Amino acid sequence: MAPSPEVRQEWSATDISSRLAVIRGLRRRIAANAEYLVQALAARPGRNAAESVSAELLPLAEACRFLEREAARLLAPRRLGRRGRPVWLFGVEAEVRREPVGTVLIVGPSNYPLLLPGVQAVQALAAGNAVLVKPAPGCRAPMDLLAGWLEECGLPQGLFRVLDESAEAVGGAVEAGIDKLVLTGSAGTGRAVAERLARHLVPSTMELSGNDAVFVLPGADVEEVARALAFGLRLNGSATCIAPRRVFVPLELAAGLEKAVERHAASIPPAPVPAPTMRRLVALARDAVADGARPLSGLPEESGTGMAPLVLADARPDMALLREELFAPILSLVPVRDMAEALDGAALSPYALGASVFGPEREARALALRIDAGTVTVNDLIVPTADPRLPFGGRHASGWGVTRGAEGLLEMTQVKAVCVRTGRQRPHFDPPREGDDALMLAALRLLHGGPGTRAGAVRRLVRALRRRFKP
């Protein structure tokens, strides 16, 4: 299943400029043949062409260009100079190298079937790895296009392989032997895959479920907040891992925000939702209403296949609807006395993928530093995460590790430290001698003791050296 060791080793040994030339060629083919990708993504329900270009093609092309500009510097060996080197390691030269991990299995999602596995794949290839991609069901077409274009751009045959779409393909690849797995999916899927990887001691990066919080500060423009929330409900049918789900709003702004959100949400068309998901969401919504939440529109039918935005006012953070993973156009408005109460309420959910803050910039920046989430956006939603420089990843039940950005590229590598002893002196090879302990203790106190101990330490060190090296 994985490419031959010879092909993989040849690619990892290829000069970084040659690897990046392949990435550059792919970027240009994405631009020249964009219509083919848009057509391949047309199977994604509820998605128009403009959204495919803005949400998938453009960010993927920017991710390629980021690698072209930055990967050589980020992957270059880092040579350590004399500064900070322990004095007893005189003559030792050291460097830290980043090497490919080997074969990376990427498990792609259905909501962004080009962008997410595409960025992860080009980062893995730039780092010198071989790549296996397991697309989500019905999402193979864009990955097949990338595979063909990469080979046209000079990627050795077999180095980028698209597996079948079945869940069994992941297990088969793990059993056959991989060196790292990158998964985007639900927390349940991540847990099951992580258990399987543990048996093989295979490391992973996992971007898992979300139930993102939005914090509305006093002084926020309620109309702008409502427009942003409507955007989050509309984009990609709200099938976005960092779409807004829980909105913590001060009591004095709650009524105004409620009316503005209701007005904007009314124009959003229904989004396709799978039947099992619909049944679970309707049950959660009904429980929330029975516990005091107030729907601003009728609850959806369990038997429906499309879901208009559902906004619940007067929600509480301890409701199950606000603590479980959600992947549909649902929004809960939670009135709070202050942001301390909001932070406590947000912490009741195990998911910490992303969050947003709206309000005066100074106060919003300060609050962003207190939020427990992998990504925090101030006065915006979702869009800034398309910046190829930014790492992306979650905390707690939302996963571990990051993709994208410099940190995402380095996740596709393993570290090797190389130390070289120059010269001919190797005193540590000699058997221990009497007085060695006094010598080392004197050196310890001289190097690491406080100002009051150094004078005496110098005298003790001199005496220890004389005893150690007396004829």
Helices and strands as residue ranges (DSSP letters): H 5-13, H 16-32, H 34-40, H 49-52, I 53-57, H 58-75, E 78-80, G 87-89, E 92-100, E 103-107, H 115-126, E 130-134, H 140-152, E 160-162, H 168-176, E 180-184, H 187-200, E 204-207, E 212-216, H 222-234, G 235-238, E 244-250, H 251-265, E 271-272, H 275-290, E 294-295, E 306-307, E 310-313, G 320-322, E 330-336, H 339-346, E 351-352, E 354-358, H 361-368, E 375-378, G 383-386, E 395-396, E 399-400, H 405-410, E 413-421, G 427-429, H 436-448, H 451-468
